[in-house]
Amino acid sequence: MNITQHSFRLECAEGSNGGLRQHFVMEVHDTQLHRLRGNHSADTPIFVVRDLPPGTGFVVVVYAVNAKGRSQAVVLRVTTQSARQADNRKGALHRLLQFLALILNYYAFFCFKNPPPRKF
């Protein structure tokens, strides 16, 4: 599962289909508004939900359906990132990039300033 400030992506492993064609259903329930936010169906168990409010909790229900009926549902709790969480992730990436730039500058300064003597 991948969760951002305004979306999430859910990928599941297919179970046994009993030799029958199946499709997958994901229901997204908003826990703050107490309503169904979305009902998605797909031939493969990969779902992307967009345009969600930040910092909001959802109950996600996923199940497979074939000619014999539906599978047992899997229930997950998902919370989109708040604006603060998203800023913290951006800040951590920025600090990592600064550190890598420092290491590269250090390497360039010391390795190219005093190159090893050439052998003729």
C-alpha positions as CSV (number, residue, x, y, z in Angstrom):
1,M,0.0,0.0,0.0
2,N,1.2,3.5,-0.8
3,I,-0.4,6.5,0.9
4,T,0.0,10.1,0.1
5,Q,-1.7,13.3,1.2
6,H,-4.6,13.0,-1.4
7,S,-4.5,9.4,-2.5
8,F,-3.6,5.8,-1.9
9,R,-2.7,2.8,-4.0
10,L,-3.6,-0.8,-2.9
11,E,-2.3,-3.9,-4.6
12,C,-3.5,-7.4,-3.4
13,A,-2.4,-10.9,-4.3
14,E,-5.1,-13.0,-6.1
15,G,-6.3,-16.0,-4.2
16,S,-7.8,-19.2,-5.7
17,N,-10.6,-18.4,-8.2
18,G,-11.8,-22.0,-8.4
19,G,-11.4,-21.9,-12.2
20,L,-14.0,-19.2,-12.6
21,R,-13.5,-15.7,-13.9
22,Q,-13.4,-13.2,-11.1
23,H,-13.3,-9.5,-10.5
24,F,-12.3,-7.5,-7.5
25,V,-14.2,-4.8,-5.6
26,M,-12.9,-2.2,-3.2
27,E,-15.3,0.0,-1.1
28,V,-13.9,3.1,0.5
29,H,-15.8,4.4,3.5
30,D,-15.1,7.8,5.0
31,T,-14.9,7.5,8.8
32,Q,-15.4,11.2,9.4
33,L,-18.5,11.7,7.2
34,H,-19.8,8.1,7.9
35,R,-20.6,7.5,4.2
36,L,-19.4,5.5,1.2
37,R,-16.7,7.5,-0.5
38,G,-16.2,5.2,-3.5
39,N,-16.9,1.7,-4.9
40,H,-14.3,0.5,-7.4
41,S,-14.3,-2.7,-9.5
42,A,-11.4,-4.1,-11.5
43,D,-10.3,-7.3,-13.2
44,T,-7.0,-7.2,-11.3
45,P,-6.7,-6.4,-7.6
46,I,-4.9,-3.1,-8.1
47,F,-6.7,0.1,-7.0
48,V,-5.8,3.7,-6.9
49,V,-8.0,6.2,-5.2
50,R,-7.4,10.0,-5.8
51,D,-8.8,13.3,-4.8
52,L,-9.1,12.5,-1.1
53,P,-8.8,15.1,1.7
54,P,-5.6,15.1,3.7
55,G,-5.4,13.7,7.2
56,T,-8.7,11.7,6.7
57,G,-9.4,8.2,7.9
58,F,-11.1,5.6,5.7
59,V,-12.2,2.0,6.1
60,V,-11.4,0.0,3.0
61,V,-13.2,-3.2,2.2
62,V,-11.8,-5.5,-0.5
63,Y,-13.2,-8.7,-1.9
64,A,-13.3,-10.9,-5.0
65,V,-16.5,-11.9,-6.8
66,N,-17.1,-14.8,-9.2
67,A,-20.2,-16.8,-10.4
68,K,-20.4,-18.6,-7.0
69,G,-20.5,-15.4,-5.0
70,R,-18.0,-13.3,-3.1
71,S,-15.0,-14.0,-1.1
72,Q,-14.5,-13.1,2.6
73,A,-13.8,-9.4,2.7
74,V,-10.5,-7.9,3.9
75,V,-11.0,-4.8,6.0
76,L,-8.2,-2.2,6.2
77,R,-7.9,1.2,7.9
78,V,-6.2,3.9,5.9
79,T,-5.4,7.5,6.8
80,T,-4.2,9.9,4.2
81,Q,-1.2,11.9,5.2
82,S,-1.7,15.3,6.8
83,A,-0.1,18.4,5.3
84,R,2.4,18.3,8.1
85,Q,3.4,14.6,7.4
86,A,3.9,15.5,3.7
87,D,6.1,18.4,4.6
88,N,8.1,16.2,6.9
89,R,8.8,13.7,4.1
90,K,9.8,16.5,1.8
91,G,12.1,17.9,4.5
92,A,13.7,14.5,5.1
93,L,14.4,14.1,1.3
94,H,15.9,17.6,1.2
95,R,18.2,16.8,4.1
96,L,19.3,13.5,2.4
97,L,20.1,15.3,-0.8
98,Q,22.1,18.0,1.1
99,F,24.1,15.2,2.8
100,L,24.8,13.5,-0.5
101,A,25.9,16.8,-2.1
102,L,28.3,17.3,0.8
103,I,29.8,13.9,0.4
104,L,30.3,14.4,-3.3
105,N,31.9,17.8,-2.8
106,Y,34.2,16.3,-0.1
107,Y,35.2,13.5,-2.5
108,A,35.7,15.9,-5.4
109,F,37.8,18.3,-3.3
110,F,40.2,15.7,-1.8
111,C,40.4,13.3,-4.8
112,F,41.0,15.9,-7.5
113,K,43.1,18.3,-5.4
114,N,45.8,15.7,-4.8
115,P,45.7,13.2,-7.6
116,P,48.0,10.1,-7.3
117,P,51.4,10.5,-9.0
118,R,51.5,9.3,-12.6
119,K,53.7,6.4,-13.6
120,F,55.6,6.7,-16.8
